[in-house]
């Protein structure tokens, strides 16, 4: 999978993960891209460990999307635990 395809996968997977998890996660589209890319890397690594070396495949494979979205969900959950749900308020 090419670099741009991986970034697109990360952006979409991060957006889907944010839609699945309840609550409000900030970050905008750059934060979503970072969460998705880190999640795709994590999901591919975990998929490789659990399924004998079969991590992320090509862009259009279902397992690629499931691993990426699952990894992004894990990243969002861990991020919520680490930050304790703290949110910065905008100054008036």
C-alpha positions, 0 to 999 in steps of 0.5 A: 500500500502506498504512503498516500493510500495509508494516510487516506486509510488512517484519516477515514479509519480515525473518523469512523472510530470517532463516530463509533465512540461516544463522547466528544473527541477534539483534534480536528482533521489533523488529530483524526489523521494522527489517531487513524494512522497510529491506529492503523499501525497498531491494528496491523501489528496486532493483526500480524501477532494474532493471525500469524503474520497477516496484518494490513493488506491492500487498501480494499481488503476488509481486514485492512479496514477492520484492523485500522478501525480497531486500532484507532478505537484502541488509540482513542480509548487509551488517549481518553484514559491518559488524558482523563477526559480533560478538555481545554476550554476556549478563552472568551 
